[in-house]
């Protein structure tokens, strides 16, 4: 199922898996700091840092059961790699942040 930025809370695909519960919680608890890093890199036009952070979140989000968040991070990374217009990158970061704000353990 594909979610839009307007959909409600996003939960990990691993909800109810006792082996994943702790690490999913840790990922979710660290997400606000990661978002701050992404927003800071965007504000500073630090494209390499922004690309690196998006790349890291692309893999981590998918690995912790948040594929839609991973896909949004992949679009940020791709936009930077392909040299997209600043407004495109800002829009993609905005979509990523809107999704991330709805993530819950």
C-alpha positions in Angstrom: 0.0 0.0 0.0 1.3 3.4 -0.9 0.9 6.3 1.5 0.7 10.0 0.7 2.0 12.7 3.0 -1.6 13.3 4.2 -2.2 9.8 5.5 -2.2 9.0 9.3 0.5 7.5 11.5 3.1 5.2 9.8 4.1 2.1 11.7 6.8 -0.4 11.0 6.0 -3.5 9.1 7.7 -5.3 12.0 5.0 -4.2 14.6 4.4 -7.2 16.8 7.8 -8.8 16.1 9.5 -9.0 19.5 13.0 -9.4 17.9 12.6 -6.1 16.0 10.7 -4.1 18.6 13.8 -2.6 20.4 15.7 -1.6 17.3 12.6 -0.2 15.6 12.0 1.9 18.7 15.6 3.1 18.7 15.3 4.1 15.0 12.1 6.0 15.6 13.6 7.8 18.7 16.6 8.9 16.7 14.6 10.0 13.7 14.0 13.7 14.9 17.8 14.2 15.1 18.3 12.8 11.6 15.6 15.1 10.3 17.4 18.1 11.9 20.5 17.0 10.1 18.7 16.8 6.8 17.0 20.2 7.2 20.3 21.7 8.4 22.2 20.3 5.3 19.4 21.7 3.0 19.5 25.1 4.6 23.3 25.2 4.2 23.1 23.9 0.6 25.5 21.1 1.7 24.5 18.8 -1.1 27.0 16.1 -0.3 26.0 15.9 3.3 22.3 15.9 2.4 22.9 13.2 -0.2 24.8 11.1 2.4 22.1 11.5 5.1 19.3 10.6 2.6 21.3 7.6 1.4 21.7 6.4 5.0 18.0 6.9 5.8 17.0 5.1 2.6 18.6 1.9 3.7 17.8 2.3 7.4 14.1 3.1 6.9 13.6 0.1 4.7 15.5 -2.2 7.0 13.4 -1.2 10.0 10.1 -1.7 8.2 9.3 1.8 6.8 9.6 1.3 3.0 7.6 4.4 2.1 10.1 6.5 4.2 13.0 4.8 2.5 11.5 5.5 -0.9 11.1 9.2 0.0 14.7 9.4 1.1 15.7 7.7 -2.2 14.0 10.4 -4.1 16.0 13.1 -2.2 19.2 11.2 -2.9 18.3 10.8 -6.6 17.4 14.4 -7.0 20.8 15.5 -5.7 22.7 13.0 -7.7 20.9 14.0 -10.9 21.3 17.7 -10.2 17.6 18.5 -9.9 16.4 22.1 -9.4 16.6 23.4 -5.9 12.8 23.6 -5.7 12.5 19.9 -6.6 15.0 18.9 -3.9 13.2 21.1 -1.4 9.9 19.5 -2.3 11.3 16.0 -1.9 12.8 16.9 1.4 9.5 18.3 2.5 7.7 15.1 1.5 10.3 13.0 3.3 10.0 15.2 6.5 6.2 15.1 6.4 6.3 11.3 6.2 8.9 11.0 8.9 6.9 13.2 11.2 4.1 10.5 11.2 6.4 7.6 11.9 5.7 5.8 15.2 7.3 2.8 16.8 
